Amino acid sequence: MRTIEDVVGIKHAGYPTWSPDGNLIAFVLDDPQQGPQVAIHDLHTHTTRVITERAVSAERLSWSADSSNLLVVRPNESGGSDISIIDVNLPSGEKVIVTGSWTNRSPSFSPDGKTVAYLSGRAGSLDVWVVPATGGEPRQVSRNTNPLDESRWAPRWSPNGEWIAYVSSRSGERNNDDLWISTINGETHRQLTVGILVNSNPAWSPDGRWIAVVGNTETERWYGDDADIWMVDADEGPTIRLTPNGGHSRKMEGAGITWTPDGESVLAIEFRNGNQHIASIPANGRVRTRITNLSGQMTDMALSPDGKNIAVVYESQISPPNLYIMSLSGGPMEPITDFSPKDEGSVAEPIRSPYQSFDGLYCDAYLYLPPNFDRSTEYAGLIQVHGGGTNAYGNGWHPLEQWLSHQGFVVLAIEYRGSSGYGREFADLSYADWGGGQTHDATAAGRWLLNQAFISKVGIYGGSYGGFMTLHSIVAEPDLFSAAVDMYGKTNAFTGQDKADRVGRLFSSRDYWGRYAHEVPKAMERLSTVHKLDRIKTPLLIMHGDQDARVPPIESQQVAEHLSKTSVPHDYVVYPGEGHGFRKWEHRVDHYGRILKWFDQYLRGND
């Protein structure tokens, strides 16, 4: 990772899916320059090939029953998206079966391969539709299922192909993410859950009796990566909480939860102390146990049709997401891909370095040191505050921190209170207190780092909720940080909630007694920094995407407009065509470079 292009250009693997005959694994190869591509690994020849020449949408693939075709989604020229079928042996013969100037996504073949279920916004809401696999006229199955800006879920076929399970908020905007099933003709719909906020795609048991989901009750907070596994009777019977102590990630696209072929256990991604593991949860309520126990993160998985092997996506501090295979009976993982940096010494494990915060509690943290670190030398320090709030930084692949440390910075990435993976008591500390104790965790980290003899000045940066935290930190202690970078962070709880997509609206309301900003104005004023921007003294770089629906660009505009009337050094960069986070190759290269230049100038005095 000698250059920005090196680090930004590292490829990733994701969304593994076994062919029904068990001979092939399809996955999405995320190529930063070419865009996501479809790759196939042959388990007999041990070879991997890319079968697409144009970028596809990064989402789970679906195999036909005869293991010959794959469903993919691509953006089209009319502003919508197409659903296509690709013959894996003749990919040039790709056939578009659904198109339009609206969103079409999350397609899957029926068990017999004759029908495709998918989500479409063509009727003004994101609903379940079906279409013959050979093409033809689509038919609407569900109505008013979810608003167009709610794109988290995908429909799932029952094993016998007679029912489609889906998640809907049609019963209300708030506290209503319910599990439903429908016949494929759309004539019969059943609501299977009430009072549970489903936060994953449904996973049918092999016999079709049960559906497993990840979620929390509506009386609990939105725990991010610390949710529970639920087992729901498909015949409107009981709903059973399998994991009463939480600890499971809400991986979308159905990747984070699956059944063993015998129906006796559910496999799910477990999140503890920064690491993600694959856990086995017996359906009869017995004790859950881990299948993997590595330092790092299992971010995705797929079980082979015979239930003997698992394809997993694993990443660590020194390796990006790569695809592996392991036996369900246990044993080491066998690599399929290897996208790890090949430059010797280009990445290194950070030091796990918990620190004591303002009230005596300890927050976990990761300390990244420059190559050939020398305590007798002075370095500029950086505090990284992660996004997601109730998510976590995690013990996984973090190329920006690796790269900044190689540019001579000491980076401390913190797990402030409210982060997942450290128990619900720790997570609950941020409930209805955004920017409160969490801010003091960030400033305490800044002071701790600044107190080290080898640190001269300290900066702070983060994206999304990390940008929100960055603003809170430089407002709370204007003289502590010598430079800051706010990437797509929120400053105004009222505009931020009013103009956000549904997840953005729910995210804050779920942590404030289920209320929206106008219903609890005093609490929302406390979590906003827009009224305190005149306290900022820290040179601030602000970056945002102009198509960001989660945290609307107006949030950064308000900060930039205020600073433009002051003498505080600042810069405001808007990336066209970018949403929540920067995906395009050229924009990622540019934003890495701007971060380096900003901290280099204001922490090390280099123009």
C-alpha positions as CSV (number, residue, x, y, z in Angstrom):
1,M,0.0,0.0,0.0
2,R,2.7,2.5,-1.0
3,T,0.2,4.8,-2.8
4,I,-3.4,5.9,-2.4
5,E,-4.2,4.0,-5.6
6,D,-2.7,0.8,-4.0
7,V,-5.0,1.0,-0.9
8,V,-8.1,2.1,-2.8
9,G,-7.5,-0.6,-5.5
10,I,-7.6,-3.6,-3.2
11,K,-10.4,-6.0,-4.3
12,H,-12.9,-7.7,-2.0
13,A,-15.0,-10.8,-2.1
14,G,-18.7,-10.9,-0.9
15,Y,-22.1,-12.6,-1.2
16,P,-21.1,-16.2,-1.7
17,T,-23.8,-18.5,-3.1
18,W,-23.6,-22.3,-3.7
19,S,-25.0,-23.8,-6.9
20,P,-27.8,-26.3,-6.1
21,D,-25.6,-29.2,-7.4
22,G,-22.8,-28.1,-4.9
23,N,-20.1,-27.9,-7.6
24,L,-19.8,-24.1,-7.9
25,I,-19.7,-21.0,-5.7
26,A,-20.7,-17.7,-7.2
27,F,-19.7,-14.5,-5.5
28,V,-19.4,-10.8,-6.0
29,L,-15.9,-9.6,-6.7
30,D,-15.8,-6.0,-5.7
31,D,-13.2,-4.4,-8.1
32,P,-12.8,-0.7,-7.1
33,Q,-11.9,0.3,-10.7
34,Q,-14.2,-2.0,-12.7
35,G,-17.1,-2.1,-10.3
36,P,-18.7,-5.3,-8.7
37,Q,-18.3,-8.3,-11.0
38,V,-19.7,-11.9,-10.8
39,A,-17.1,-14.6,-10.2
40,I,-17.5,-18.3,-10.1
41,H,-15.2,-20.8,-8.3
42,D,-15.3,-24.4,-9.5
43,L,-14.8,-26.8,-6.6
44,H,-13.6,-29.6,-8.8
45,T,-11.0,-27.8,-10.8
46,H,-10.1,-25.3,-8.1
47,T,-10.3,-22.5,-10.6
48,T,-12.0,-19.1,-10.3
49,R,-13.2,-17.0,-13.3
50,V,-15.0,-13.7,-13.7
51,I,-18.1,-14.1,-16.0
52,T,-19.1,-10.5,-16.3
53,E,-17.6,-7.6,-18.3
54,R,-19.9,-4.8,-16.9
55,A,-20.5,-3.9,-13.3
56,V,-23.4,-5.5,-11.5
57,S,-25.2,-4.3,-8.3
58,A,-23.5,-5.6,-5.2
59,E,-26.1,-7.9,-3.8
60,R,-26.7,-11.6,-3.3
61,L,-26.8,-13.8,-6.4
62,S,-29.4,-16.5,-7.1
63,W,-28.9,-19.8,-8.9
64,S,-31.4,-21.6,-11.1
65,A,-32.5,-25.1,-10.0
66,D,-30.3,-26.7,-12.7
67,S,-27.2,-24.8,-11.6
68,S,-26.8,-23.2,-15.1
69,N,-28.0,-19.7,-14.6
70,L,-27.6,-16.7,-12.3
71,L,-29.8,-13.7,-11.6
72,V,-28.0,-10.3,-11.5
73,V,-29.1,-6.7,-11.2
74,R,-27.6,-3.8,-13.2
75,P,-28.3,-0.1,-13.3
76,N,-29.8,0.9,-16.7
77,E,-29.8,4.1,-18.8
78,S,-33.3,5.1,-17.8
79,G,-32.3,5.6,-14.2
80,G,-33.8,2.3,-13.0
81,S,-32.3,-1.1,-12.8
82,D,-32.5,-4.3,-14.9
83,I,-32.8,-7.9,-13.7
84,S,-30.9,-10.3,-16.0
85,I,-30.3,-14.0,-16.3
86,I,-26.7,-15.0,-17.1
87,D,-25.8,-18.5,-18.5
88,V,-22.7,-19.3,-16.5
89,N,-21.3,-21.3,-19.4
90,L,-22.2,-18.6,-22.0
91,P,-22.3,-15.3,-20.1
92,S,-22.4,-13.3,-23.3
93,G,-26.0,-14.6,-23.8
94,E,-27.3,-12.5,-20.9
95,K,-31.1,-12.0,-21.1
96,V,-32.9,-9.1,-19.5
97,I,-36.2,-10.3,-17.9
98,V,-37.2,-7.1,-16.0
99,T,-36.5,-3.5,-16.8
100,G,-37.9,0.0,-16.2
101,S,-37.0,3.5,-15.0
102,W,-37.6,2.4,-11.4
103,T,-35.8,0.3,-8.8
104,N,-35.8,-3.5,-9.5
105,R,-33.7,-5.5,-7.0
106,S,-33.2,-8.6,-4.9
107,P,-34.3,-11.3,-7.4
108,S,-34.4,-15.0,-6.6
109,F,-35.4,-18.1,-8.5
110,S,-38.3,-20.2,-7.2
111,P,-37.2,-23.7,-6.0
112,D,-38.2,-25.2,-9.4
113,G,-36.5,-22.4,-11.3
114,K,-39.5,-21.4,-13.3
115,T,-40.4,-18.1,-11.5
116,V,-38.4,-15.1,-10.2
117,A,-39.5,-13.1,-7.2
118,Y,-38.0,-9.6,-6.8
119,L,-38.7,-6.2,-5.3
120,S,-39.8,-3.3,-7.6
121,G,-40.8,0.3,-7.1
122,R,-42.9,0.4,-10.3
123,A,-46.2,0.8,-8.3
124,G,-44.9,3.7,-6.1
125,S,-43.8,1.5,-3.2
126,L,-41.2,-1.2,-2.9
127,D,-43.3,-4.3,-3.4
128,V,-42.9,-8.0,-4.1
129,W,-43.4,-9.0,-7.8
130,V,-42.9,-12.2,-9.7
131,V,-42.1,-12.8,-13.4
132,P,-41.6,-16.0,-15.4
133,A,-37.9,-17.0,-15.6
134,T,-38.3,-17.0,-19.4
135,G,-39.5,-13.4,-19.3
136,G,-42.9,-12.1,-19.8
137,E,-45.4,-9.8,-18.0
138,P,-44.5,-9.2,-14.3
139,R,-47.3,-9.7,-11.7
140,Q,-47.5,-7.7,-8.4
141,V,-47.8,-9.9,-5.3
142,S,-47.8,-7.4,-2.4
143,R,-48.9,-3.8,-2.2
144,N,-47.8,-0.8,-0.1
145,T,-45.1,-3.1,1.3
146,N,-42.4,-0.5,2.1
147,P,-41.7,3.1,1.0
148,L,-39.3,3.5,-1.9
149,D,-36.6,4.7,0.4
150,E,-36.7,1.5,2.5
151,S,-34.4,-0.9,0.7
152,R,-33.1,-3.3,3.3
153,W,-34.9,-6.5,2.6
154,A,-35.4,-9.2,0.0
155,P,-38.2,-11.7,-0.6
156,R,-37.5,-15.4,0.1
157,W,-39.3,-18.5,-1.3
158,S,-40.6,-21.2,0.9
159,P,-39.0,-24.7,0.2
160,N,-42.1,-25.9,-1.7
161,G,-42.4,-22.7,-3.7
162,E,-45.9,-21.9,-2.6
163,W,-45.2,-19.0,-0.3
164,I,-43.0,-15.9,-0.4
165,A,-41.8,-14.4,2.9
166,Y,-41.0,-10.7,3.1
167,V,-40.7,-7.9,5.6
168,S,-43.1,-4.9,5.5
169,S,-43.7,-1.7,7.3
170,R,-47.2,-1.2,5.9
171,S,-48.7,-1.3,9.4
172,G,-47.0,2.0,10.2
173,E,-43.8,4.1,9.8
174,R,-42.5,3.4,13.3
175,N,-42.0,0.2,15.2
176,N,-43.5,-1.8,12.4
177,D,-41.1,-4.0,10.5
178,D,-43.1,-7.1,10.4
179,L,-42.7,-10.6,8.9
180,W,-45.3,-11.5,6.3
181,I,-45.9,-14.4,3.9
182,S,-47.9,-14.5,0.7
183,T,-49.0,-17.0,-1.8
184,I,-47.4,-16.3,-5.2
185,N,-50.6,-15.1,-6.7
186,G,-50.9,-12.5,-4.0
187,E,-54.4,-13.5,-2.9
188,T,-53.4,-14.6,0.6
189,H,-51.2,-12.6,3.0
190,R,-50.4,-13.4,6.6
191,Q,-48.7,-11.2,9.1
192,L,-46.6,-13.5,11.3
193,T,-45.0,-11.1,13.8
194,V,-46.3,-8.3,15.9
195,G,-44.1,-6.3,18.3
196,I,-40.8,-7.5,16.8
197,L,-38.8,-5.2,14.6
198,V,-37.4,-7.6,12.1
199,N,-34.0,-6.5,10.9
200,S,-32.9,-9.3,8.5
201,N,-34.2,-11.2,5.6
202,P,-36.3,-14.2,6.4
203,A,-34.7,-17.7,6.4
204,W,-37.1,-20.7,5.9
205,S,-36.4,-24.0,7.7
206,P,-36.0,-26.9,5.3
207,D,-39.5,-28.3,6.1
208,G,-41.1,-24.9,5.6
209,R,-42.6,-24.8,9.1
210,W,-40.3,-22.1,10.6
211,I,-38.8,-18.8,9.5
212,A,-35.8,-17.5,11.3
213,V,-35.1,-13.7,11.5
214,V,-32.8,-11.3,13.4
215,G,-34.5,-8.5,15.4
216,N,-35.5,-7.0,18.6
217,T,-38.9,-6.2,20.3
218,E,-40.3,-2.8,19.8
219,T,-39.8,-2.0,23.5
220,E,-36.0,-2.6,23.1
221,R,-33.6,-0.2,21.5
222,W,-32.2,-0.7,18.0
223,Y,-29.2,-2.7,19.0
224,G,-27.3,-2.6,15.7
225,D,-25.0,-5.7,15.8
226,D,-26.3,-7.0,19.1
227,A,-29.7,-8.3,18.1
228,D,-31.5,-11.7,18.8
229,I,-32.4,-14.7,16.6
230,W,-36.1,-15.4,16.5
231,M,-37.9,-18.5,15.2
232,V,-41.4,-17.8,13.8
233,D,-44.0,-20.4,13.0
234,A,-45.1,-20.1,9.4
235,D,-48.6,-21.3,10.3
236,E,-49.2,-18.4,12.7
237,G,-48.0,-20.4,15.7
238,P,-45.6,-19.4,18.4
239,T,-42.7,-17.0,18.0
240,I,-39.6,-18.2,19.9
241,R,-36.6,-16.1,20.9
242,L,-33.6,-18.4,20.5
243,T,-30.9,-16.0,21.8
244,P,-32.2,-14.1,24.8
245,N,-28.8,-12.4,25.3
246,G,-28.4,-10.8,21.9
247,G,-25.0,-10.7,20.2
248,H,-26.0,-11.3,16.5
249,S,-25.3,-9.1,13.5
250,R,-28.1,-7.9,11.4
251,K,-26.5,-8.9,8.1
252,M,-28.7,-8.0,5.2
253,E,-29.4,-10.1,2.1
254,G,-30.1,-13.1,4.2
255,A,-26.4,-13.8,4.5
256,G,-26.2,-13.6,8.3
257,I,-28.6,-16.4,9.1
258,T,-29.3,-19.9,7.6
259,W,-30.6,-23.3,8.6
260,T,-28.8,-26.6,8.5
261,P,-30.4,-29.1,6.1
262,D,-31.7,-31.2,9.0
263,G,-33.5,-28.2,10.4
264,E,-32.0,-28.8,13.8
265,S,-29.9,-25.6,14.0
266,V,-29.7,-22.1,12.8
267,L,-26.3,-20.7,11.8
268,A,-25.8,-17.0,12.3
269,I,-23.1,-14.4,12.6
270,E,-22.2,-13.6,16.2
271,F,-20.5,-10.4,17.3
272,R,-18.4,-10.3,20.4
273,N,-15.6,-7.9,21.5
274,G,-14.8,-6.7,18.0
275,N,-14.7,-10.2,16.4
276,Q,-17.4,-11.8,14.3
277,H,-17.9,-15.5,14.4
278,I,-20.2,-18.1,13.0
279,A,-22.4,-19.6,15.7
280,S,-24.6,-22.6,15.8
281,I,-28.0,-22.1,17.6
282,P,-30.0,-25.2,18.2
283,A,-33.6,-24.8,17.3
284,N,-34.6,-26.8,20.4
285,G,-33.2,-24.0,22.6
286,R,-30.0,-25.6,23.7
287,V,-26.8,-23.7,24.2
288,R,-25.3,-21.9,21.2
289,T,-21.7,-22.6,20.3
290,R,-19.2,-21.2,17.9
291,I,-18.1,-22.8,14.6
292,T,-15.3,-20.3,14.1
293,N,-13.2,-18.5,16.7
294,L,-10.6,-16.5,14.8
295,S,-9.4,-13.0,15.5
296,G,-11.1,-11.0,12.8
297,Q,-14.6,-10.9,11.3
298,M,-16.7,-13.4,9.4
299,T,-18.8,-10.9,7.4
300,D,-20.8,-13.3,5.2
301,M,-21.4,-17.0,4.8
302,A,-23.3,-19.6,2.7
303,L,-23.9,-23.3,3.6
304,S,-23.4,-26.0,0.9
305,P,-26.6,-27.8,-0.2
306,D,-25.5,-31.0,1.5
307,G,-24.7,-29.1,4.7
308,K,-21.2,-30.3,4.9
309,N,-19.3,-27.1,4.1
310,I,-19.5,-23.4,4.6
311,A,-18.3,-20.7,2.2
312,V,-17.3,-17.8,4.4
313,V,-16.0,-14.2,3.8
314,Y,-13.4,-13.5,6.4
315,E,-11.4,-10.3,7.0
316,S,-8.8,-9.3,9.5
317,Q,-6.7,-6.2,10.4
318,I,-4.1,-7.4,7.8
319,S,-6.3,-9.0,5.2
320,P,-9.3,-7.6,3.2
321,P,-12.5,-9.7,2.8
322,N,-11.5,-12.9,1.1
323,L,-13.5,-16.1,0.4
324,Y,-12.8,-19.3,2.2
325,I,-14.3,-22.8,2.5
326,M,-14.4,-24.8,5.7
327,S,-16.0,-28.0,6.9
328,L,-19.1,-27.7,9.1
329,S,-17.6,-30.5,11.2
330,G,-14.6,-28.2,12.1
331,G,-11.1,-27.6,11.0
332,P,-9.1,-24.8,9.3
333,M,-10.4,-22.7,6.4
334,E,-9.1,-23.2,2.9
335,P,-8.7,-19.9,0.9
336,I,-10.3,-19.4,-2.5
337,T,-9.2,-15.8,-3.0
338,D,-6.3,-13.8,-1.8
339,F,-6.5,-10.1,-2.2
340,S,-4.1,-9.3,0.7
341,P,-1.5,-6.6,0.1
342,K,1.7,-8.2,-1.2
343,D,4.1,-5.4,-0.1
344,E,6.1,-6.7,2.8
345,G,5.3,-4.8,6.0
346,S,2.5,-2.8,4.3
347,V,0.0,-3.7,6.9
348,A,0.3,-4.6,10.6
349,E,-1.9,-5.6,13.5
350,P,-2.9,-2.7,15.7
351,I,-2.5,-2.9,19.4
352,R,-5.7,-3.5,21.3
353,S,-5.5,-0.6,23.7
354,P,-8.5,0.1,26.0
355,Y,-8.4,3.5,27.7
356,Q,-10.2,4.9,30.7
357,S,-12.8,7.5,29.9
358,F,-14.1,10.5,31.8
359,D,-16.3,8.5,34.3
360,G,-13.9,5.6,35.0
361,L,-15.4,3.3,32.4
362,Y,-13.0,1.7,29.8
363,C,-13.5,1.9,26.1
364,D,-11.9,-0.6,23.8
365,A,-9.6,0.9,21.1
366,Y,-7.1,-0.1,18.4
367,L,-3.7,1.7,18.3
368,Y,-2.1,1.8,14.8
369,L,1.6,2.6,14.9
370,P,3.8,3.8,12.0
371,P,6.4,1.4,10.6
372,N,9.6,1.4,12.6
373,F,7.8,3.3,15.4
374,D,10.2,5.0,17.8
375,R,9.0,6.3,21.2
376,S,11.7,8.9,21.2
377,T,10.3,10.5,18.0
378,E,7.3,12.9,18.0
379,Y,4.3,11.9,15.9
380,A,0.9,13.5,15.0
381,G,-2.0,11.5,16.5
382,L,-5.4,10.8,15.1
383,I,-8.7,9.7,16.8
384,Q,-11.0,7.7,14.6
385,V,-14.6,7.6,15.6
386,H,-16.6,4.9,13.8
387,G,-20.0,5.3,12.1
388,G,-23.3,3.6,12.9
389,G,-23.5,4.6,16.6
390,T,-24.8,1.3,17.8
391,N,-22.5,-0.5,15.4
392,A,-18.8,-0.8,16.1
393,Y,-15.4,-0.2,14.6
394,G,-14.6,-3.9,14.8
395,N,-11.5,-6.0,14.5
396,G,-11.6,-6.2,10.7
397,W,-10.1,-4.7,7.6
398,H,-9.6,-0.9,7.9
399,P,-7.4,0.3,5.0
400,L,-7.7,4.0,5.8
401,E,-6.2,3.5,9.3
402,Q,-3.5,1.2,7.9
403,W,-2.6,3.7,5.2
404,L,-2.6,6.7,7.6
405,S,-0.3,4.9,10.0
406,H,2.0,4.2,7.0
407,Q,2.1,7.9,6.3
408,G,3.6,8.4,9.8
409,F,0.5,9.0,11.9
410,V,-0.4,7.3,15.2
411,V,-4.1,6.3,14.9
412,L,-6.4,5.4,17.8
413,A,-9.7,3.9,16.6
414,I,-12.2,3.9,19.5
415,E,-15.2,1.9,20.6
416,Y,-17.2,4.6,22.4
417,R,-20.1,3.8,24.6
418,G,-23.1,2.5,22.7
419,S,-21.0,0.4,20.4
420,S,-22.0,-3.2,19.8
421,G,-20.1,-6.3,20.9
422,Y,-19.5,-5.3,24.5
423,G,-22.8,-6.3,26.0
424,R,-26.1,-4.5,26.1
425,E,-25.4,-2.6,29.3
426,F,-22.5,-0.9,27.5
427,A,-24.7,-0.4,24.4
428,D,-27.5,1.2,26.5
429,L,-25.2,3.9,27.8
430,S,-25.9,6.0,24.7
431,Y,-29.7,5.6,24.7
432,A,-31.3,9.0,24.4
433,D,-27.8,10.6,25.0
434,W,-26.3,11.0,21.5
435,G,-23.3,13.2,21.6
436,G,-23.3,13.1,25.4
437,G,-21.1,10.5,27.1
438,Q,-20.0,9.4,23.7
439,T,-18.4,12.8,23.0
440,H,-16.6,12.6,26.4
441,D,-15.3,9.2,25.3
442,A,-13.9,10.7,22.2
443,T,-12.3,13.7,23.9
444,A,-10.9,11.4,26.7
445,A,-9.3,9.4,23.9
446,G,-7.8,12.6,22.5
447,R,-6.4,13.6,25.8
448,W,-5.0,10.2,26.4
449,L,-3.2,10.2,23.1
450,L,-2.0,13.7,23.5
451,N,-0.5,12.8,26.9
452,Q,1.7,10.2,25.3
453,A,5.3,11.5,25.2
454,F,5.6,10.6,21.5
455,I,2.5,12.7,20.4
456,S,2.8,16.3,19.4
457,K,-0.7,17.2,18.2
458,V,-4.0,15.3,17.8
459,G,-6.7,15.4,15.1
460,I,-10.1,13.6,14.9
461,Y,-12.1,12.2,12.0
462,G,-15.0,10.0,11.1
463,G,-17.9,9.3,8.7
464,S,-21.6,9.3,9.2
465,Y,-22.2,8.9,12.9
466,G,-18.4,9.3,13.2
467,G,-18.8,12.7,11.4
468,F,-21.5,13.6,13.9
469,M,-19.2,12.6,16.7
470,T,-16.3,14.6,15.2
471,L,-18.5,17.8,15.2
472,H,-19.6,17.1,18.8
473,S,-16.0,16.7,19.9
474,I,-14.6,19.9,18.4
475,V,-17.6,21.8,19.8
476,A,-17.2,20.3,23.2
477,E,-13.5,20.9,23.5
478,P,-12.5,23.5,20.9
479,D,-8.8,23.6,22.0
480,L,-8.1,19.9,22.2
481,F,-8.0,18.9,18.5
482,S,-5.7,20.7,16.0
483,A,-7.5,19.4,12.9
484,A,-10.7,17.5,12.1
485,V,-12.4,15.8,9.2
486,D,-16.2,15.4,9.1
487,M,-17.4,13.0,6.4
488,Y,-21.2,13.0,5.8
489,G,-22.0,13.7,9.4
490,K,-25.2,15.2,10.9
491,T,-25.3,18.5,12.6
492,N,-29.1,19.3,12.9
493,A,-31.4,16.6,14.2
494,F,-34.4,18.3,12.7
495,T,-33.3,18.7,9.1
496,G,-31.3,15.5,9.4
497,Q,-34.4,13.5,10.3
498,D,-36.9,15.3,8.2
499,K,-34.9,14.8,4.9
500,A,-33.4,11.4,5.6
501,D,-34.5,8.0,4.2
502,R,-36.6,5.7,6.4
503,V,-33.7,4.0,8.0
504,G,-32.2,7.5,8.8
505,R,-35.5,8.6,10.3
506,L,-35.9,5.4,12.4
507,F,-32.3,5.3,13.5
508,S,-32.6,8.4,15.7
509,S,-36.2,7.9,16.7
510,R,-35.6,4.4,18.0
511,D,-33.0,5.7,20.4
512,Y,-35.3,8.5,21.6
513,W,-38.3,6.6,22.9
514,G,-39.6,6.0,19.4
515,R,-40.2,9.7,18.9
516,Y,-39.4,11.9,16.0
517,A,-37.5,15.2,16.3
518,H,-40.5,17.5,16.4
519,E,-42.0,15.4,19.2
520,V,-39.0,15.7,21.5
521,P,-37.5,19.0,20.5
522,K,-35.4,19.7,23.6
523,A,-33.7,16.3,23.4
524,M,-33.0,16.9,19.7
525,E,-31.5,20.3,20.4
526,R,-29.1,18.7,22.8
527,L,-27.9,16.1,20.2
528,S,-27.5,18.8,17.5
529,T,-24.4,20.9,17.0
530,V,-25.9,23.3,14.6
531,H,-26.6,25.8,17.4
532,K,-23.0,25.5,18.7
533,L,-21.0,25.8,15.6
534,D,-19.6,29.2,16.7
535,R,-17.5,27.3,19.3
536,I,-15.5,25.6,16.6
537,K,-11.8,26.7,16.4
538,T,-10.5,23.5,14.8
539,P,-9.5,23.5,11.1
540,L,-12.3,21.4,9.6
541,L,-12.5,19.5,6.3
542,I,-16.0,18.5,5.3
543,M,-16.9,15.9,2.7
544,H,-20.3,14.7,1.5
545,G,-22.0,13.0,-1.5
546,D,-24.7,14.9,-3.3
547,Q,-27.0,11.9,-3.5
548,D,-26.8,10.9,0.2
549,A,-30.3,9.9,1.4
550,R,-29.2,8.6,4.8
551,V,-27.6,11.9,6.0
552,P,-28.7,14.5,3.5
553,P,-26.1,16.9,2.1
554,I,-27.9,19.8,3.8
555,E,-26.2,18.7,7.1
556,S,-22.7,19.5,5.8
557,Q,-24.0,22.6,4.0
558,Q,-25.1,24.1,7.3
559,V,-21.7,23.6,8.8
560,A,-19.9,24.9,5.7
561,E,-22.1,28.0,5.5
562,H,-21.5,28.8,9.1
563,L,-17.7,28.5,8.8
564,S,-17.7,30.6,5.7
565,K,-18.6,33.5,7.9
566,T,-15.7,32.9,10.3
567,S,-11.9,32.8,10.1
568,V,-11.8,29.1,10.9
569,P,-9.8,27.3,8.2
570,H,-12.2,24.9,6.4
571,D,-12.9,23.2,3.1
572,Y,-16.1,21.7,1.8
573,V,-16.1,19.0,-0.9
574,V,-19.1,17.6,-2.5
575,Y,-18.8,14.4,-4.6
576,P,-21.3,14.1,-7.4
577,G,-23.3,10.9,-7.8
578,E,-22.2,9.6,-4.4
579,G,-24.6,8.4,-1.7
580,H,-23.8,7.6,1.9
581,G,-20.1,6.9,1.6
582,F,-17.8,7.2,-1.3
583,R,-17.8,4.3,-3.8
584,K,-16.4,5.6,-7.1
585,W,-12.7,4.9,-7.6
586,E,-11.7,8.5,-8.4
587,H,-13.6,9.9,-5.5
588,R,-12.1,7.5,-3.0
589,V,-8.6,8.3,-4.3
590,D,-9.4,12.0,-4.0
591,H,-10.9,11.8,-0.5
592,Y,-8.0,9.8,0.9
593,G,-5.6,12.4,-0.5
594,R,-7.5,15.3,1.0
595,I,-7.6,13.7,4.4
596,L,-3.8,13.2,4.3
597,K,-3.2,16.7,3.0
598,W,-5.4,18.2,5.7
599,F,-3.8,16.4,8.6
600,D,-0.4,16.9,7.1
601,Q,-0.9,20.7,7.0
602,Y,-2.5,21.3,10.4
603,L,-0.9,18.6,12.5
604,R,2.6,18.5,10.9
605,G,2.8,22.0,9.4
606,N,3.4,20.8,5.9
607,D,1.8,22.8,3.1
